[in-house]
Amino acid sequence: DMGFEPQIRKVVSQIRPDRQTLMWSATWPKEIQRLARDFCREDPVKLTIGSEELSLNPRITQQIEVVGEYDKRDRFMSWIKNVASAEEKVLVFTETKRGADSLTRELQYQNIPAAAIHG
């Protein structure tokens, strides 16, 4: 999804021409490569840290549950209380920063260590 492209183009159009351009992307699809070529005066340099091969970590368990909008929080809190321990780490994605902060506060209130990470 290149929904951010118009905003990036607008910002870049307002930058002085003697600037240095650095782009960061977790992936390198053709659309991102095209943006890099458009914004860089020289050919872009791709720096890869780690392997480009995708691999599955067998120690990670992905659990997906489909629940109604109003049941999400209660269902999650019930689930997390069953799996939360000092040895277990859980990564939770939320729709908004506000939602991440709210969930973090609720988990901490329930004495479950939690931290929100967002930009």
N, C-alpha and C positions, 0 to 999 in steps of 0.2 A: 504494500500500500504506500503510494507516494503522496499521501495527503499533505505532507509537510513541504513539498517542493516549492509551491508559490511563496511561502514565507521565507524559505532559505534564499530563493532567487532575489526577493526584495531586499533582504539584509545584505547579501553579497553585492548587489548593485549600488549600495550606499557606502561601500568600503573603498578606501583610497587604493589606487592601482599599484602602489609600491608595497602592498601588504604581503604577508606570508600566509598561505592557506594550508590549514591542517584539517583533515576530515577524519572522524572516528566512526566506525561502523562495525557492529558485531558480525555482519554478513557482508558479502561483496557481490550482490546481484547486479545484473546488467544496468538497471536503473541508477544504482549508486555509482557504478563505473562511469556512466554518461555524465552525471553531475560532476564527478571529479574531473573529467576531461573538460567540461564547460568552464569550471571555476579555476583551474590551474593553468598558468601560463606555459609551463613545461609539462611534459608527460607526467602524469601522477605516478608516485612511487607507492607500491603496496607493501606494507610491512606486516608479516604474519607472525604472531606470537603463539607458539604451540602448534598443534597439528591442524591441517585443514580437513582431516578425516573426521567424520562424526562417529562417535562411539558412545555406547550406552554404559553408564555406570551401574553395575548390577546391584549396588547397595542402595540405590535410590528407588523408592516406591512412589508411583504416581497414582493418586486416588481422585477420581472424578465422581461427583454426585450431582444429580440434577434435582433441585428443589425449587419451590416457589419463592418469589422475591421476599415475602414476609417471613419465611421459615429459615432463610439463610443463616442469620446470626445465631439463632438458638441451636440449629443443627450443627453449626461449626463449633460453638462453645461446648456442646455435648461431646463431639468427636475429639476436640483438642484435649479435653480433660482426661480422656481415656488414653491418649498417646503421649501426653506431655510428661517428660522426665528429663533429668539432667543429661542423659545420654542421647536423647533424640533431638534432632534438629528438624524444623518444619519451615518450609518456604511457602508463604501465602501471597498470592497476587490479589490486589484490590483494584477497583475501577478508578478510584481517585486518591489523591494525596490525603484529602480530608478523611476518606474512608480508612486509609492505612493508619492515620493518627488516632482515629476513633477506636479502631480495633486494638491497636497497641495499648491505649489507655484501659480498655475493658479487660484485656488479658492481664495487664499489670495489676489491676484491681482484684482480679481473681488469683493473684499470687503466681502467675505464670510469666516467667521472664520473656520479654518481647522487645523488639526494636523495629521502628519503621525506617525504611531506607527509600528515599525518593529525592528527586532533584528540585 
